[in-house]
């Protein structure tokens, strides 16, 4: 599964669905965001409201900034995961 560097929100959403191995419909059921909103976001026909963005990113466990196109695939993890890093002694 490859993702282009400057991909759109729709492409990133589709990529996250593939990583989680769930369908748009399953995301809808898990997140409470309608199928049509998710589908229109993937096809770039509309943007996600802040409320729906948070529901989707929490469900997919991805960083909202990454989903909106900021950063690379290395930034896919949610912000709270970055806070869990443990300092290792060398």
C-alpha positions as CSV (number, residue, x, y, z in Angstrom):
1,X,0.0,0.0,0.0
2,X,1.6,3.2,-1.1
3,X,0.5,6.7,-0.6
4,X,1.7,9.7,-2.6
5,X,3.5,12.3,-0.6
6,X,1.1,15.2,-1.3
7,X,-2.1,13.3,-1.2
8,X,-5.5,14.7,-0.5
9,X,-7.7,14.3,2.5
10,X,-9.8,11.8,0.5
11,X,-6.8,9.7,-0.5
12,X,-5.5,9.8,3.1
13,X,-8.9,8.7,4.4
14,X,-9.0,5.8,1.9
15,X,-5.4,4.9,2.9
16,X,-6.3,4.8,6.6
17,X,-9.3,2.6,5.9
18,X,-7.1,0.2,4.1
19,X,-4.6,0.2,7.0
20,X,-7.4,-0.6,9.4
21,X,-8.9,-3.1,7.0
22,X,-12.4,-1.6,7.3
23,X,-14.9,-0.4,4.8
24,X,-16.5,3.0,4.6
25,X,-19.7,1.6,5.9
26,X,-17.9,0.0,8.9
27,X,-16.3,3.4,9.6
28,X,-19.7,5.0,9.5
29,X,-21.1,2.5,12.0
30,X,-18.1,2.8,14.4
31,X,-17.8,6.6,14.2
32,X,-21.4,7.7,13.9
33,X,-20.6,9.7,10.7
34,X,-23.0,9.0,7.9
35,X,-21.9,6.9,4.9
36,X,-22.6,9.7,2.5
37,X,-20.4,12.2,4.4
38,X,-17.5,9.7,4.4
39,X,-18.0,8.9,0.8
40,X,-18.2,12.5,-0.3
41,X,-15.0,13.2,1.7
42,X,-13.2,10.4,0.0
43,X,-14.3,11.6,-3.4
44,X,-13.3,15.2,-2.4
45,X,-16.8,16.5,-3.0
46,X,-17.0,18.1,0.4
47,X,-14.9,18.8,3.5
48,X,-15.4,17.3,6.9
49,X,-16.7,19.4,9.7
50,X,-14.5,19.6,12.8
51,X,-16.9,17.4,14.7
52,X,-16.9,14.7,12.0
53,X,-13.1,15.0,11.5
54,X,-12.6,14.3,15.2
55,X,-15.0,11.3,15.2
56,X,-13.3,9.8,12.2
57,X,-9.8,10.3,13.4
58,X,-10.5,9.0,16.8
59,X,-12.2,5.9,15.2
60,X,-9.3,5.3,12.8
61,X,-6.7,6.3,15.5
62,X,-4.9,8.8,13.1
63,X,-3.7,12.3,13.7
64,X,-6.3,14.9,12.4
65,X,-3.5,17.1,11.0
66,X,-2.2,14.1,9.0
67,X,-5.7,13.4,7.6
68,X,-6.0,17.0,6.5
69,X,-2.7,16.7,4.5
70,X,-0.1,18.0,6.9
71,X,2.9,15.8,7.3
72,X,3.9,12.4,5.9
73,X,2.8,8.9,6.5
74,X,5.2,8.9,9.5
75,X,2.9,11.4,11.1
76,X,-0.2,9.1,10.8
77,X,-0.3,8.3,14.5
78,X,-2.6,10.4,16.7
79,X,-1.0,13.2,18.7
80,X,-1.5,11.4,22.0
81,X,0.8,8.5,20.8
82,X,3.6,11.0,20.4
83,X,3.3,11.7,24.1
84,X,3.7,8.0,25.0
85,X,7.3,7.8,23.9
86,X,9.6,6.4,26.5
87,X,13.1,7.7,26.9
88,X,15.5,4.8,26.5
89,X,18.9,4.9,28.2
90,X,21.8,4.3,25.8
